[in-house]
Amino acid sequence: MTENGGWTKKQLAEWGIPFPPPQGWRKHLEAKWRGEDVADLPRPEPDQDALF
């Protein structure tokens, strides 16, 4: 955890959370740790305009 109370990109990656973390990532992670069968979190798609 950072000094400001957030999580680093590296730590999120170790937990399998994409960056930036999508809405609901904490509940997803909690369910995963409880052993529940959860679907993968959606990974943000880059904006096509940003590629040009």
C-alpha distance matrix in Angstrom:
0.0 3.8 6.7 7.9 5.8 5.5 4.7 6.7 10.3 10.6 8.2 10.1 13.2 13.0 13.0 15.9 14.5 16.3 15.1 15.4 14.5 17.7 18.5 18.2 15.5 13.9 17.4 18.3 15.5 16.6 20.2 19.7 18.3 21.3 23.5 24.8 26.3 24.3 25.2 23.0 21.0 23.0 22.1 22.9 26.1 26.6 29.0 32.3 33.2 30.3 31.9 35.0
3.8 0.0 3.8 5.3 5.2 5.2 5.9 6.8 10.5 11.4 10.2 12.0 14.9 15.3 15.8 18.2 16.5 17.5 15.5 15.4 15.3 18.7 19.5 19.9 17.6 16.3 20.0 20.9 18.6 19.8 23.4 23.0 21.8 24.8 27.0 28.1 29.5 27.2 27.7 25.3 23.0 24.4 23.1 23.3 26.3 26.3 28.4 31.7 32.2 29.2 30.9 33.8
6.7 3.8 0.0 3.8 5.5 7.5 9.4 10.4 14.1 15.1 14.0 15.7 18.7 19.0 19.4 21.9 20.1 21.0 18.8 18.4 18.4 21.5 22.0 22.4 20.5 18.9 22.5 23.8 21.6 22.4 26.1 26.0 24.7 27.5 29.9 31.0 32.6 30.3 31.0 28.7 26.3 27.7 26.5 26.4 29.4 29.1 31.0 34.3 34.5 31.5 33.4 36.1
7.9 5.3 3.8 0.0 3.8 5.8 8.9 10.7 14.0 15.8 14.7 15.6 18.8 19.7 19.6 21.7 19.3 20.0 17.5 16.6 16.6 19.3 19.4 20.1 18.7 17.3 20.8 22.4 20.7 21.6 25.1 25.5 24.5 27.1 29.6 30.2 31.7 29.2 29.7 27.6 24.8 25.9 24.9 24.5 27.6 27.4 28.9 32.4 32.5 29.7 31.9 34.6
5.8 5.2 5.5 3.8 0.0 3.8 6.9 9.8 13.1 14.8 12.9 13.4 17.0 17.6 16.9 19.2 17.0 18.2 16.4 15.6 14.8 17.4 17.2 17.4 15.8 14.0 17.4 19.2 17.3 17.9 21.5 22.0 20.9 23.4 26.0 26.7 28.3 26.0 26.8 24.9 22.3 23.9 23.3 23.3 26.7 27.0 28.8 32.4 32.9 30.2 32.4 35.3
5.5 5.2 7.5 5.8 3.8 0.0 3.8 6.7 9.6 11.8 10.2 10.2 13.7 14.8 14.2 16.1 13.6 14.5 12.6 11.9 11.2 14.1 14.6 15.1 13.2 12.1 15.7 17.0 15.2 16.6 20.0 20.1 19.5 22.3 24.5 25.0 26.2 23.6 24.0 21.8 19.1 20.5 19.7 19.7 23.0 23.3 25.3 28.8 29.5 26.8 28.8 31.8
4.7 5.9 9.4 8.9 6.9 3.8 0.0 3.8 6.6 8.3 6.4 6.7 10.1 11.1 10.8 12.8 10.7 11.9 10.5 10.7 9.9 13.3 14.4 14.7 11.9 11.2 15.0 15.4 13.3 15.2 18.4 17.9 17.3 20.5 22.3 23.0 24.1 21.6 21.9 19.4 17.1 18.6 17.6 18.2 21.5 22.0 24.4 27.7 28.8 26.0 27.6 30.8
6.7 6.8 10.4 10.7 9.8 6.7 3.8 0.0 3.8 5.3 5.2 6.3 8.6 10.0 11.0 12.5 10.8 11.2 9.4 10.2 10.5 14.3 16.2 16.9 13.9 14.0 17.8 17.5 15.3 17.8 20.7 19.6 19.3 22.7 24.1 24.9 25.5 23.0 22.8 19.9 17.7 18.9 17.1 17.6 20.4 20.5 23.1 26.2 27.2 24.2 25.4 28.6
10.3 10.5 14.1 14.0 13.1 9.6 6.6 3.8 0.0 3.8 5.5 5.2 6.2 8.8 10.0 10.4 8.8 8.3 6.4 7.9 8.9 12.7 15.4 16.4 13.3 14.3 17.8 16.9 15.1 18.1 20.6 19.1 19.4 22.9 23.8 24.3 24.4 21.6 20.9 17.7 15.5 16.3 14.1 14.5 17.2 17.2 20.1 23.0 24.3 21.3 22.2 25.6
10.6 11.4 15.1 15.8 14.8 11.8 8.3 5.3 3.8 0.0 3.8 5.5 5.1 6.4 8.9 9.9 9.6 9.9 9.2 11.3 11.8 15.5 18.2 18.6 15.1 15.8 19.2 17.9 15.5 18.5 20.9 18.8 18.7 22.5 23.1 24.2 24.3 22.0 21.5 18.3 16.8 18.0 15.9 17.0 19.5 19.7 22.8 25.4 26.9 23.8 24.3 27.7
8.2 10.2 14.0 14.7 12.9 10.2 6.4 5.2 5.5 3.8 0.0 3.8 5.4 5.1 6.6 8.8 8.7 10.3 10.3 12.0 11.4 14.9 17.0 16.8 13.2 13.1 16.5 15.5 12.7 15.2 17.9 16.1 15.5 19.2 20.2 21.5 22.0 20.0 20.1 17.3 16.0 17.9 16.5 18.0 21.0 21.7 24.8 27.6 29.3 26.4 27.1 30.6
10.1 12.0 15.7 15.6 13.4 10.2 6.7 6.3 5.2 5.5 3.8 0.0 3.8 5.4 5.1 6.3 5.0 6.9 7.4 9.1 7.9 11.2 13.5 13.4 9.8 10.4 13.7 12.5 10.2 13.3 15.6 14.0 14.2 17.8 18.6 19.3 19.5 17.0 16.9 14.0 12.3 14.2 13.0 14.6 17.8 18.9 22.0 24.9 26.8 24.2 25.0 28.6
13.2 14.9 18.7 18.8 17.0 13.7 10.1 8.6 6.2 5.1 5.4 3.8 0.0 3.8 5.3 4.9 5.4 6.3 7.6 10.2 9.7 12.7 15.6 15.7 12.0 13.3 16.2 14.1 12.1 15.5 17.2 14.8 15.4 19.1 19.2 19.9 19.6 17.3 16.6 13.3 12.3 13.8 12.1 14.1 16.7 17.8 21.3 23.8 25.9 23.3 23.6 27.2
13.0 15.3 19.0 19.7 17.6 14.8 11.1 10.0 8.8 6.4 5.1 5.4 3.8 0.0 3.8 5.5 7.5 9.7 11.3 13.7 12.6 15.5 18.0 17.3 13.5 13.9 16.5 14.5 11.7 14.7 16.5 13.7 13.6 17.4 17.4 18.9 18.9 17.2 17.3 14.4 14.1 16.4 15.2 17.6 20.2 21.5 25.0 27.4 29.7 27.1 27.2 30.9
13.0 15.8 19.4 19.6 16.9 14.2 10.8 11.0 10.0 8.9 6.6 5.1 5.3 3.8 0.0 3.8 5.6 9.0 11.2 13.2 11.1 13.4 15.4 14.2 10.4 10.6 12.9 10.8 7.9 11.0 12.7 10.1 10.2 14.0 14.2 15.4 15.7 13.9 14.3 11.9 11.6 14.4 14.0 16.7 19.8 21.6 24.9 27.6 29.9 27.6 28.1 31.8
15.9 18.2 21.9 21.7 19.2 16.1 12.8 12.5 10.4 9.9 8.8 6.3 4.9 5.5 3.8 0.0 3.8 6.5 9.6 11.8 10.0 11.8 14.4 13.6 10.0 11.5 13.4 10.6 8.8 12.5 13.3 10.6 11.9 15.4 14.9 15.4 14.8 12.5 12.0 9.0 8.8 11.3 10.7 13.8 16.5 18.6 22.0 24.5 27.1 25.0 25.3 29.0
14.5 16.5 20.1 19.3 17.0 13.6 10.7 10.8 8.8 9.6 8.7 5.0 5.4 7.5 5.6 3.8 0.0 3.8 6.6 8.4 6.2 8.2 10.9 10.7 7.1 9.2 11.6 9.3 8.3 12.0 13.3 11.5 13.1 16.3 16.4 16.3 15.9 13.0 12.2 9.1 7.4 9.4 8.8 11.2 14.5 16.5 19.6 22.5 24.8 22.8 23.5 27.2
16.3 17.5 21.0 20.0 18.2 14.5 11.9 11.2 8.3 9.9 10.3 6.9 6.3 9.7 9.0 6.5 3.8 0.0 3.8 5.9 5.4 7.4 10.9 11.9 9.0 11.9 14.3 12.1 11.8 15.5 16.5 14.9 16.8 19.9 19.9 19.4 18.5 15.3 13.6 10.1 7.8 8.1 6.2 8.0 11.1 12.7 16.0 18.8 21.1 19.0 19.7 23.4
15.1 15.5 18.8 17.5 16.4 12.6 10.5 9.4 6.4 9.2 10.3 7.4 7.6 11.3 11.2 9.6 6.6 3.8 0.0 2.9 4.7 7.6 11.1 12.9 10.5 13.0 15.9 14.5 14.1 17.6 19.1 17.9 19.5 22.6 23.0 22.6 21.9 18.6 17.1 13.7 10.9 10.6 8.2 8.2 11.2 11.8 14.7 17.8 19.5 17.0 18.2 21.7
15.4 15.4 18.4 16.6 15.6 11.9 10.7 10.2 7.9 11.3 12.0 9.1 10.2 13.7 13.2 11.8 8.4 5.9 2.9 0.0 3.8 6.3 9.4 11.9 10.1 12.7 15.6 14.7 14.8 18.0 19.6 19.0 20.5 23.4 24.1 23.4 22.9 19.4 17.9 14.8 11.5 10.9 8.9 8.0 11.1 11.6 13.9 17.3 18.7 16.4 18.1 21.4
14.5 15.3 18.4 16.6 14.8 11.2 9.9 10.5 8.9 11.8 11.4 7.9 9.7 12.6 11.1 10.0 6.2 5.4 4.7 3.8 0.0 3.8 6.7 8.4 6.3 9.0 11.8 11.0 11.2 14.3 15.9 15.5 17.2 19.9 20.7 19.9 19.6 16.2 15.1 12.4 9.0 9.4 8.7 9.0 12.6 14.1 16.4 19.8 21.5 19.6 21.2 24.7
17.7 18.7 21.5 19.3 17.4 14.1 13.3 14.3 12.7 15.5 14.9 11.2 12.7 15.5 13.4 11.8 8.2 7.4 7.6 6.3 3.8 0.0 3.8 6.3 5.8 9.2 10.9 10.1 11.6 14.4 15.3 15.5 17.7 19.8 20.5 19.1 18.5 14.8 13.4 11.2 7.5 7.3 7.8 7.9 11.6 13.7 15.7 19.1 20.9 19.6 21.4 24.8
18.5 19.5 22.0 19.4 17.2 14.6 14.4 16.2 15.4 18.2 17.0 13.5 15.6 18.0 15.4 14.4 10.9 10.9 11.1 9.4 6.7 3.8 0.0 3.8 5.6 8.2 9.2 9.5 11.6 13.6 14.5 15.5 17.7 19.2 20.4 18.6 18.5 14.9 14.1 12.9 9.3 9.7 11.1 11.1 14.6 16.8 18.2 21.7 23.3 22.3 24.4 27.6
18.2 19.9 22.4 20.1 17.4 15.1 14.7 16.9 16.4 18.6 16.8 13.4 15.7 17.3 14.2 13.6 10.7 11.9 12.9 11.9 8.4 6.3 3.8 0.0 3.8 5.6 5.5 6.3 8.8 10.2 10.9 12.4 14.5 15.7 17.0 15.2 15.5 12.2 12.2 11.7 8.8 10.5 12.6 13.6 17.2 19.7 21.5 24.8 26.7 25.7 27.6 30.9
15.5 17.6 20.5 18.7 15.8 13.2 11.9 13.9 13.3 15.1 13.2 9.8 12.0 13.5 10.4 10.0 7.1 9.0 10.5 10.1 6.3 5.8 5.6 3.8 0.0 3.8 5.6 5.0 6.1 8.6 9.9 10.4 12.3 14.3 15.4 14.3 14.6 11.3 11.4 10.1 7.4 9.8 11.3 12.9 16.6 19.0 21.3 24.6 26.6 25.1 26.7 30.2
13.9 16.3 18.9 17.3 14.0 12.1 11.2 14.0 14.3 15.8 13.1 10.4 13.3 13.9 10.6 11.5 9.2 11.9 13.0 12.7 9.0 9.2 8.2 5.6 3.8 0.0 3.8 5.3 5.1 6.2 8.6 9.8 10.6 12.4 14.4 13.8 15.0 12.4 13.6 12.8 10.8 13.5 15.0 16.5 20.3 22.5 24.8 28.2 30.0 28.4 30.1 33.5
17.4 20.0 22.5 20.8 17.4 15.7 15.0 17.8 17.8 19.2 16.5 13.7 16.2 16.5 12.9 13.4 11.6 14.3 15.9 15.6 11.8 10.9 9.2 5.5 5.6 3.8 0.0 3.8 5.4 5.1 6.1 8.5 9.9 10.6 12.6 11.2 12.7 10.3 12.0 12.4 10.9 13.9 16.1 18.0 21.6 24.3 26.4 29.7 31.7 30.5 32.1 35.6
18.3 20.9 23.8 22.4 19.2 17.0 15.4 17.5 16.9 17.9 15.5 12.5 14.1 14.5 10.8 10.6 9.3 12.1 14.5 14.7 11.0 10.1 9.5 6.3 5.0 5.3 3.8 0.0 3.8 5.5 5.3 6.2 8.7 10.0 10.9 9.4 10.0 7.1 8.6 8.7 7.8 11.2 13.6 16.0 19.5 22.4 24.8 27.8 30.2 29.1 30.2 33.8
15.5 18.6 21.6 20.7 17.3 15.2 13.3 15.3 15.1 15.5 12.7 10.2 12.1 11.7 7.9 8.8 8.3 11.8 14.1 14.8 11.2 11.6 11.6 8.8 6.1 5.1 5.4 3.8 0.0 3.8 5.5 5.0 6.2 8.7 9.9 9.8 11.0 9.0 10.8 10.2 9.7 13.2 14.8 17.4 20.9 23.5 26.2 29.3 31.6 30.0 31.1 34.7
16.6 19.8 22.4 21.6 17.9 16.6 15.2 17.8 18.1 18.5 15.2 13.3 15.5 14.7 11.0 12.5 12.0 15.5 17.6 18.0 14.3 14.4 13.6 10.2 8.6 6.2 5.1 5.5 3.8 0.0 3.8 5.4 5.2 6.3 8.8 8.9 11.3 10.2 12.8 13.2 12.9 16.4 18.4 20.8 24.4 27.0 29.6 32.7 35.0 33.4 34.7 38.3
20.2 23.4 26.1 25.1 21.5 20.0 18.4 20.7 20.6 20.9 17.9 15.6 17.2 16.5 12.7 13.3 13.3 16.5 19.1 19.6 15.9 15.3 14.5 10.9 9.9 8.6 6.1 5.3 5.5 3.8 0.0 3.8 5.4 5.1 6.5 5.4 7.8 7.1 10.4 11.7 12.2 15.8 18.3 21.0 24.4 27.4 29.9 32.8 35.4 34.2 35.2 38.8
19.7 23.0 26.0 25.5 22.0 20.1 17.9 19.6 19.1 18.8 16.1 14.0 14.8 13.7 10.1 10.6 11.5 14.9 17.9 19.0 15.5 15.5 15.5 12.4 10.4 9.8 8.5 6.2 5.0 5.4 3.8 0.0 3.8 5.4 5.2 5.4 6.9 6.4 9.3 10.0 11.2 15.0 17.0 20.2 23.3 26.3 29.2 31.9 34.6 33.2 33.9 37.6
18.3 21.8 24.7 24.5 20.9 19.5 17.3 19.3 19.4 18.7 15.5 14.2 15.4 13.6 10.2 11.9 13.1 16.8 19.5 20.5 17.2 17.7 17.7 14.5 12.3 10.6 9.9 8.7 6.2 5.2 5.4 3.8 0.0 3.8 5.2 7.4 9.9 10.1 13.1 13.5 14.4 18.2 19.9 22.9 26.2 28.9 31.9 34.7 37.2 35.6 36.3 40.0
21.3 24.8 27.5 27.1 23.4 22.3 20.5 22.7 22.9 22.5 19.2 17.8 19.1 17.4 14.0 15.4 16.3 19.9 22.6 23.4 19.9 19.8 19.2 15.7 14.3 12.4 10.6 10.0 8.7 6.3 5.1 5.4 3.8 0.0 3.8 5.7 9.1 10.3 13.9 15.2 16.4 20.1 22.3 25.3 28.6 31.5 34.3 37.1 39.7 38.3 39.1 42.8
23.5 27.0 29.9 29.6 26.0 24.5 22.3 24.1 23.8 23.1 20.2 18.6 19.2 17.4 14.2 14.9 16.4 19.9 23.0 24.1 20.7 20.5 20.4 17.0 15.4 14.4 12.6 10.9 9.9 8.8 6.5 5.2 5.2 3.8 0.0 3.8 6.5 8.7 12.2 13.8 15.7 19.4 21.7 25.0 28.0 31.0 34.0 36.5 39.4 38.1 38.6 42.3
24.8 28.1 31.0 30.2 26.7 25.0 23.0 24.9 24.3 24.2 21.5 19.3 19.9 18.9 15.4 15.4 16.3 19.4 22.6 23.4 19.9 19.1 18.6 15.2 14.3 13.8 11.2 9.4 9.8 8.9 5.4 5.4 7.4 5.7 3.8 0.0 3.8 6.0 9.7 12.1 14.0 17.6 20.3 23.5 26.4 29.7 32.4 34.9 37.8 36.8 37.4 41.1
26.3 29.5 32.6 31.7 28.3 26.2 24.1 25.5 24.4 24.3 22.0 19.5 19.6 18.9 15.7 14.8 15.9 18.5 21.9 22.9 19.6 18.5 18.5 15.5 14.6 15.0 12.7 10.0 11.0 11.3 7.8 6.9 9.9 9.1 6.5 3.8 0.0 3.8 6.9 9.8 12.4 15.6 18.4 21.8 24.3 27.7 30.5 32.7 35.8 35.0 35.4 39.0
24.3 27.2 30.3 29.2 26.0 23.6 21.6 23.0 21.6 22.0 20.0 17.0 17.3 17.2 13.9 12.5 13.0 15.3 18.6 19.4 16.2 14.8 14.9 12.2 11.3 12.4 10.3 7.1 9.0 10.2 7.1 6.4 10.1 10.3 8.7 6.0 3.8 0.0 3.8 6.6 8.7 11.9 14.9 18.1 20.8 24.2 26.8 29.2 32.2 31.5 32.0 35.6
25.2 27.7 31.0 29.7 26.8 24.0 21.9 22.8 20.9 21.5 20.1 16.9 16.6 17.3 14.3 12.0 12.2 13.6 17.1 17.9 15.1 13.4 14.1 12.2 11.4 13.6 12.0 8.6 10.8 12.8 10.4 9.3 13.1 13.9 12.2 9.7 6.9 3.8 0.0 3.8 6.4 9.0 12.0 15.3 17.6 21.1 23.7 25.8 29.0 28.5 28.8 32.4
23.0 25.3 28.7 27.6 24.9 21.8 19.4 19.9 17.7 18.3 17.3 14.0 13.3 14.4 11.9 9.0 9.1 10.1 13.7 14.8 12.4 11.2 12.9 11.7 10.1 12.8 12.4 8.7 10.2 13.2 11.7 10.0 13.5 15.2 13.8 12.1 9.8 6.6 3.8 0.0 3.8 6.4 8.7 12.3 14.6 18.0 20.9 23.1 26.2 25.4 25.6 29.3
21.0 23.0 26.3 24.8 22.3 19.1 17.1 17.7 15.5 16.8 16.0 12.3 12.3 14.1 11.6 8.8 7.4 7.8 10.9 11.5 9.0 7.5 9.3 8.8 7.4 10.8 10.9 7.8 9.7 12.9 12.2 11.2 14.4 16.4 15.7 14.0 12.4 8.7 6.4 3.8 0.0 3.8 6.4 9.5 12.4 15.6 18.3 20.9 23.7 22.8 23.5 27.1
23.0 24.4 27.7 25.9 23.9 20.5 18.6 18.9 16.3 18.0 17.9 14.2 13.8 16.4 14.4 11.3 9.4 8.1 10.6 10.9 9.4 7.3 9.7 10.5 9.8 13.5 13.9 11.2 13.2 16.4 15.8 15.0 18.2 20.1 19.4 17.6 15.6 11.9 9.0 6.4 3.8 0.0 3.8 6.4 8.9 12.4 14.9 17.3 20.3 19.6 20.3 23.9
22.1 23.1 26.5 24.9 23.3 19.7 17.6 17.1 14.1 15.9 16.5 13.0 12.1 15.2 14.0 10.7 8.8 6.2 8.2 8.9 8.7 7.8 11.1 12.6 11.3 15.0 16.1 13.6 14.8 18.4 18.3 17.0 19.9 22.3 21.7 20.3 18.4 14.9 12.0 8.7 6.4 3.8 0.0 3.8 6.3 9.4 12.4 14.9 17.7 16.7 17.2 20.8
22.9 23.3 26.4 24.5 23.3 19.7 18.2 17.6 14.5 17.0 18.0 14.6 14.1 17.6 16.7 13.8 11.2 8.0 8.2 8.0 9.0 7.9 11.1 13.6 12.9 16.5 18.0 16.0 17.4 20.8 21.0 20.2 22.9 25.3 25.0 23.5 21.8 18.1 15.3 12.3 9.5 6.4 3.8 0.0 3.8 6.4 9.0 11.9 14.4 13.4 14.4 17.9
26.1 26.3 29.4 27.6 26.7 23.0 21.5 20.4 17.2 19.5 21.0 17.8 16.7 20.2 19.8 16.5 14.5 11.1 11.2 11.1 12.6 11.6 14.6 17.2 16.6 20.3 21.6 19.5 20.9 24.4 24.4 23.3 26.2 28.6 28.0 26.4 24.3 20.8 17.6 14.6 12.4 8.9 6.3 3.8 0.0 3.8 6.4 8.6 11.6 11.0 11.5 15.0
26.6 26.3 29.1 27.4 27.0 23.3 22.0 20.5 17.2 19.7 21.7 18.9 17.8 21.5 21.6 18.6 16.5 12.7 11.8 11.6 14.1 13.7 16.8 19.7 19.0 22.5 24.3 22.4 23.5 27.0 27.4 26.3 28.9 31.5 31.0 29.7 27.7 24.2 21.1 18.0 15.6 12.4 9.4 6.4 3.8 0.0 3.8 6.1 8.6 7.4 8.0 11.5
29.0 28.4 31.0 28.9 28.8 25.3 24.4 23.1 20.1 22.8 24.8 22.0 21.3 25.0 24.9 22.0 19.6 16.0 14.7 13.9 16.4 15.7 18.2 21.5 21.3 24.8 26.4 24.8 26.2 29.6 29.9 29.2 31.9 34.3 34.0 32.4 30.5 26.8 23.7 20.9 18.3 14.9 12.4 9.0 6.4 3.8 0.0 3.8 5.4 5.5 7.2 9.9
32.3 31.7 34.3 32.4 32.4 28.8 27.7 26.2 23.0 25.4 27.6 24.9 23.8 27.4 27.6 24.5 22.5 18.8 17.8 17.3 19.8 19.1 21.7 24.8 24.6 28.2 29.7 27.8 29.3 32.7 32.8 31.9 34.7 37.1 36.5 34.9 32.7 29.2 25.8 23.1 20.9 17.3 14.9 11.9 8.6 6.1 3.8 0.0 3.8 5.4 5.4 7.5
33.2 32.2 34.5 32.5 32.9 29.5 28.8 27.2 24.3 26.9 29.3 26.8 25.9 29.7 29.9 27.1 24.8 21.1 19.5 18.7 21.5 20.9 23.3 26.7 26.6 30.0 31.7 30.2 31.6 35.0 35.4 34.6 37.2 39.7 39.4 37.8 35.8 32.2 29.0 26.2 23.7 20.3 17.7 14.4 11.6 8.6 5.4 3.8 0.0 3.8 5.4 5.8
30.3 29.2 31.5 29.7 30.2 26.8 26.0 24.2 21.3 23.8 26.4 24.2 23.3 27.1 27.6 25.0 22.8 19.0 17.0 16.4 19.6 19.6 22.3 25.7 25.1 28.4 30.5 29.1 30.0 33.4 34.2 33.2 35.6 38.3 38.1 36.8 35.0 31.5 28.5 25.4 22.8 19.6 16.7 13.4 11.0 7.4 5.5 5.4 3.8 0.0 3.8 5.5
31.9 30.9 33.4 31.9 32.4 28.8 27.6 25.4 22.2 24.3 27.1 25.0 23.6 27.2 28.1 25.3 23.5 19.7 18.2 18.1 21.2 21.4 24.4 27.6 26.7 30.1 32.1 30.2 31.1 34.7 35.2 33.9 36.3 39.1 38.6 37.4 35.4 32.0 28.8 25.6 23.5 20.3 17.2 14.4 11.5 8.0 7.2 5.4 5.4 3.8 0.0 3.8
35.0 33.8 36.1 34.6 35.3 31.8 30.8 28.6 25.6 27.7 30.6 28.6 27.2 30.9 31.8 29.0 27.2 23.4 21.7 21.4 24.7 24.8 27.6 30.9 30.2 33.5 35.6 33.8 34.7 38.3 38.8 37.6 40.0 42.8 42.3 41.1 39.0 35.6 32.4 29.3 27.1 23.9 20.8 17.9 15.0 11.5 9.9 7.5 5.8 5.5 3.8 0.0
